[in-house]
Amino acid sequence: MLRYIALLSCLAGPALADGFGFRTPSANIFCNGSLQGGAQLYCTIINHNGSGGCASGRQFDMRMGERGRVQATCGRPSGKASRYTDIAEYGATGNFGRITCTSQTTGFTCTNADGHGFFLSRAKQLVF
């Protein structure tokens, strides 16, 4: 519970003003978004095995809103790990409008109000 509160407290201020950004402890996955006009979340995994349909060596980008399907696209060639200072520690869950994300040692999962979402890890990338 403390981790959940810590994640939300890191994001609460900026989310209402200009948006927010955070990363996982590995710095391999990072997200940014906004709550204004309905939550929008954009997440990227830098290094992955390509099992989700995006070739290894390219960033895999996820975009989702509070409702509807996730849009997954292959991004630019993989770059450096994220330098965001707000970290979604393993075991933390955060709510961004009607989007819920959980950071675990096994991967990072986000789901919206319609039950659509994604799971990202180095070993597996899944859109549902």
ZATOR-744233 format. One line per field, with one value per residue (C-alpha): residue number from 1; residue in three letters; chain; x, y, z. Coordinates in steps of 0.05 Angstrom, whole numbers, plus 5000, padded with zeros to 4 digits. Layout:
N
gukol	(NUM_...)
balum	(ALA_...)
kollum	(A_...)
u	(X_...)
v	(Y_...)
w	(Z_...)
! end
This chain:
128
gukol	(1_2_3_4_5_6_7_8_9_10_11_12_13_14_15_16_17_18_19_20_21_22_23_24_25_26_27_28_29_30_31_32_33_34_35_36_37_38_39_40_41_42_43_44_45_46_47_48_49_50_51_52_53_54_55_56_57_58_59_60_61_62_63_64_65_66_67_68_69_70_71_72_73_74_75_76_77_78_79_80_81_82_83_84_85_86_87_88_89_90_91_92_93_94_95_96_97_98_99_100_101_102_103_104_105_106_107_108_109_110_111_112_113_114_115_116_117_118_119_120_121_122_123_124_125_126_127_128)
balum	(MET_LEU_ARG_TYR_ILE_ALA_LEU_LEU_SER_CYS_LEU_ALA_GLY_PRO_ALA_LEU_ALA_ASP_GLY_PHE_GLY_PHE_ARG_THR_PRO_SER_ALA_ASN_ILE_PHE_CYS_ASN_GLY_SER_LEU_GLN_GLY_GLY_ALA_GLN_LEU_TYR_CYS_THR_ILE_ILE_ASN_HIS_ASN_GLY_SER_GLY_GLY_CYS_ALA_SER_GLY_ARG_GLN_PHE_ASP_MET_ARG_MET_GLY_GLU_ARG_GLY_ARG_VAL_GLN_ALA_THR_CYS_GLY_ARG_PRO_SER_GLY_LYS_ALA_SER_ARG_TYR_THR_ASP_ILE_ALA_GLU_TYR_GLY_ALA_THR_GLY_ASN_PHE_GLY_ARG_ILE_THR_CYS_THR_SER_GLN_THR_THR_GLY_PHE_THR_CYS_THR_ASN_ALA_ASP_GLY_HIS_GLY_PHE_PHE_LEU_SER_ARG_ALA_LYS_GLN_LEU_VAL_PHE)
kollum	(A_A_A_A_A_A_A_A_A_A_A_A_A_A_A_A_A_A_A_A_A_A_A_A_A_A_A_A_A_A_A_A_A_A_A_A_A_A_A_A_A_A_A_A_A_A_A_A_A_A_A_A_A_A_A_A_A_A_A_A_A_A_A_A_A_A_A_A_A_A_A_A_A_A_A_A_A_A_A_A_A_A_A_A_A_A_A_A_A_A_A_A_A_A_A_A_A_A_A_A_A_A_A_A_A_A_A_A_A_A_A_A_A_A_A_A_A_A_A_A_A_A_A_A_A_A_A_A)
u	(5000_5057_5086_5019_5013_5085_5073_5009_5041_5097_5049_4990_5017_5046_4989_4938_4982_5024_5023_5067_5123_5153_5195_5202_5261_5298_5290_5271_5198_5176_5108_5081_5012_4959_4893_4866_4806_4806_4868_4917_4978_5038_5087_5150_5193_5264_5294_5251_5253_5204_5150_5095_5103_5155_5225_5278_5323_5264_5225_5154_5104_5035_4982_4917_4859_4808_4765_4778_4834_4908_4947_5014_5068_5140_5181_5250_5312_5322_5355_5382_5344_5296_5322_5255_5264_5194_5197_5140_5172_5159_5093_5065_4997_4975_4909_4909_4837_4806_4872_4906_4979_5019_5094_5121_5187_5155_5132_5088_5012_4962_4886_4831_4757_4738_4787_4835_4909_4979_5034_5107_5170_5236_5210_5138_5097_5021_4963_4894)
v	(5000_5047_5037_5052_5117_5136_5126_5167_5223_5228_5236_5273_5344_5342_5299_5354_5408_5387_5311_5259_5211_5152_5089_5019_5003_4971_5035_4991_5013_5085_5119_5189_5217_5266_5266_5328_5314_5240_5200_5183_5139_5126_5071_5046_4985_4995_4925_4864_4798_4817_4767_4821_4834_4890_4869_4865_4926_4974_5008_4981_5037_5030_5084_5078_5118_5106_5068_5030_4988_4997_5023_4987_5011_4997_5058_5082_5039_5022_5077_5087_5071_5122_5175_5193_5203_5180_5105_5055_5008_4933_4917_4987_5000_5068_5094_5147_5165_5099_5067_5022_5001_4952_4945_4875_4840_4797_4857_4918_4915_4970_4961_5011_5014_4969_4915_4929_4937_4911_4871_4888_4852_4835_4764_4778_4835_4827_4872_4850)
w	(5000_5016_4946_4915_4954_4937_4862_4863_4905_4855_4798_4828_4822_4751_4724_4737_4706_4647_4648_4680_4666_4702_4690_4717_4763_4704_4664_4605_4605_4611_4606_4601_4595_4616_4654_4620_4575_4594_4612_4557_4570_4525_4545_4511_4521_4497_4497_4482_4445_4390_4410_4406_4332_4335_4315_4369_4365_4356_4411_4420_4435_4468_4468_4506_4532_4587_4536_4472_4445_4453_4394_4388_4340_4326_4342_4325_4337_4410_4449_4519_4582_4609_4657_4688_4762_4783_4789_4790_4840_4833_4869_4858_4826_4800_4774_4719_4708_4687_4669_4721_4715_4757_4759_4776_4770_4716_4674_4669_4658_4643_4634_4618_4636_4577_4598_4541_4557_4549_4584_4572_4592_4557_4546_4525_4496_4493_4474_4497)
! end
